[in-house]
Amino acid sequence: MRLILASTSPARLATLRAVGIDPVAIAPLVDEDAAVAAAGPLTAAEMVQLLARLKAEAVLDPAVCGAAGFAPADLDGFILGGDSAFELDGTVFGKPHEPAVARERWLAQRGRSGVLHSGHWLIDHRGGELRGAVGRASSAIVHFADDIEETEIDAYIATGEPLKVAGAFTIDSKGAGFIDRIEGDPHTVVGLSVPLVRKLVHELGGRWTELWNR
């Protein structure tokens, strides 16, 4: 049984491959800023859940899946969309994109704790037909080290890694050394809660083990 990943995130792809699933990845091409603006006020969990759903649904658009060489009927299996955001003091942060923005965030969050929210939306498209969909967000508390020097922050930003991820940090790459501990599922912080995805598969009547490629 195939899993279609509605994401271009290397971390989500690596996480799935690490647990034995080699998905077909399709870029969902969702205008995230426009979607959030149109939705009105949202909590962090509501926002990531909205975007996860829109991304999963987007790959069923003939133009989107066609760009990846598929027709909607070819997408036989489960379609998974995901999105993440970091919340600190009630403010929600996505990807910083710019070095100056990433530096400002790191100076604010070192020695403190925030919450990483990851949304998940799973569409049952077995047989190339829409059969149902379920989704939930998961959250984990991230505790940052209090002895991070500014030279370390600058060196980390210079790698480019924090510019492309929610909250400007990772736990599965260079940023791992700056995090003291995680409360909750560590996979949530990577951007995809493996235990939650398994539960969603089961809710749709599927078997987690059937997604394994090896």
C-alpha positions in Angstrom: 0.0 0.0 0.0 1.4 3.4 -1.0 1.7 6.6 1.1 1.7 9.8 -0.8 3.4 12.6 1.2 2.0 16.1 0.4 5.2 17.8 1.4 8.7 18.7 0.2 10.1 18.6 3.7 13.3 16.6 3.8 12.8 16.0 7.6 9.3 14.5 7.1 10.6 12.3 4.2 13.6 11.1 6.3 11.4 10.4 9.3 9.1 8.2 7.2 12.0 6.4 5.6 13.6 5.7 9.0 10.4 3.8 10.1 10.3 1.7 6.9 8.0 3.8 4.7 9.3 5.2 1.4 6.5 7.6 0.3 5.8 9.3 -3.0 6.5 13.0 -2.3 4.4 15.6 -4.2 4.8 19.4 -3.7 1.3 20.6 -2.7 1.8 24.2 -4.0 -0.4 25.8 -1.3 -0.3 29.6 -0.7 0.0 29.3 3.0 0.0 33.0 3.9 -3.2 33.6 1.8 -4.9 30.5 3.3 -4.2 31.6 6.9 -5.3 35.2 6.2 -8.6 34.0 4.6 -9.3 31.8 7.6 -9.3 34.6 10.2 -8.0 34.3 13.8 -6.6 30.8 14.5 -4.8 29.2 17.3 -1.4 27.6 16.5 -2.8 24.1 16.5 -5.8 25.2 14.3 -3.4 26.9 11.8 -1.1 23.9 11.3 -4.1 21.6 11.0 -5.7 23.9 8.4 -2.5 23.9 6.3 -2.0 20.2 6.7 -5.5 19.6 5.3 -5.1 22.0 2.4 -1.8 20.4 1.5 -3.2 16.9 1.5 -6.2 18.0 -0.6 -4.1 20.0 -3.0 -2.3 17.0 -4.4 -5.6 15.7 -5.7 -5.8 18.7 -8.0 -5.0 17.4 -11.5 -2.7 20.3 -12.1 -0.7 19.7 -9.0 -0.3 15.9 -9.2 0.1 16.2 -13.0 3.2 18.3 -12.5 4.6 15.3 -10.6 3.6 12.9 -13.4 0.4 11.5 -11.9 -3.3 11.7 -12.4 -5.6 11.8 -9.3 -6.7 8.2 -10.0 -3.0 7.1 -9.9 -2.8 8.2 -6.2 -3.8 4.8 -4.8 -3.2 4.8 -1.1 -3.1 7.3 1.8 -2.3 10.9 1.2 -0.6 12.7 4.2 -0.3 16.4 4.6 1.6 18.1 7.4 2.5 21.5 8.7 4.4 22.9 11.7 4.7 26.1 13.7 6.5 27.1 16.9 4.8 29.1 19.6 6.6 31.2 22.2 4.8 33.5 24.7 1.6 33.1 22.7 3.2 34.3 19.4 3.3 31.8 16.5 6.4 31.5 14.4 6.9 29.8 11.1 10.0 29.7 9.0 12.2 32.7 9.5 13.6 32.8 5.9 16.0 35.6 6.7 19.2 35.4 8.8 18.4 38.5 10.8 14.9 37.1 11.7 16.4 33.8 12.7 19.0 35.5 14.9 16.4 37.6 16.7 14.3 34.5 17.4 17.3 32.6 18.8 18.2 35.4 21.1 14.7 35.4 22.4 14.3 31.6 22.8 17.6 30.5 24.3 17.2 29.4 27.9 13.5 29.3 27.5 10.7 26.8 26.4 8.2 26.9 23.6 5.7 24.6 22.0 6.1 23.1 18.5 2.8 22.2 16.9 2.5 19.8 14.0 -0.7 19.3 12.0 -1.6 16.1 10.2 -4.3 15.3 7.7 -4.7 11.9 6.2 -6.8 11.2 3.2 -7.9 7.6 2.3 -7.6 7.4 -1.4 -7.2 3.7 -1.8 -8.3 2.5 -5.2 -7.8 6.0 -6.6 -11.0 7.2 -5.0 -11.8 9.4 -2.0 -13.0 7.3 0.8 -12.6 9.5 3.9 -10.2 11.7 5.8 -9.1 12.3 9.4 -6.6 14.6 11.1 -5.2 15.9 14.3 -2.5 18.2 15.6 0.1 17.2 18.1 2.3 19.4 20.3 5.6 19.0 22.1 7.4 21.4 24.5 10.9 22.3 23.5 13.4 23.4 26.2 16.4 25.3 24.9 19.8 25.4 26.5 20.6 28.5 28.5 24.3 28.7 27.7 24.1 29.2 24.0 26.6 31.8 22.9 25.9 34.4 20.2 28.9 33.0 18.2 27.2 29.6 18.2 23.9 31.2 17.0 25.7 33.0 14.2 27.5 29.9 13.2 24.3 27.9 13.2 22.5 30.5 11.1 25.4 30.6 8.6 24.7 27.0 7.8 21.3 28.0 6.4 19.5 25.2 8.3 17.4 27.3 10.6 16.1 29.5 7.8 13.9 26.7 6.4 12.3 25.3 9.5 9.5 26.4 11.9 11.0 28.0 14.9 14.4 28.3 13.3 15.7 25.0 14.8 15.9 21.3 14.3 16.3 18.3 16.6 17.4 15.9 13.9 20.4 17.9 12.6 22.8 20.6 13.6 20.3 22.3 16.0 20.0 19.2 18.2 22.9 20.3 20.5 21.0 23.5 21.5 18.0 21.7 22.9 18.1 20.4 26.5 15.0 18.2 26.3 11.6 17.6 24.7 8.3 17.0 26.5 6.1 14.9 24.2 6.8 13.0 21.0 10.1 14.0 19.5 8.8 13.2 16.0 6.3 16.0 16.5 9.2 18.5 16.6 10.6 17.0 13.4 7.2 17.8 11.8 5.5 14.4 11.7 4.3 12.4 14.7 4.8 8.8 13.8 2.5 7.4 16.5 -0.3 9.8 15.5 0.0 8.9 11.8 -0.3 5.2 12.8 -3.5 6.0 14.7 -4.9 8.0 11.8 -4.2 5.1 9.4 -6.1 2.7 11.8 -9.0 5.1 12.1 -9.4 4.9 8.3 -9.4 1.2 8.4 -5.9 0.7 7.2 -2.9 -1.2 8.6 0.3 0.6 9.6 2.4 -2.4 8.7 1.1 -2.5 5.2 2.8 0.9 4.6 6.2 -0.6 5.3 8.4 -0.9 2.2 11.1 -2.9 4.0 
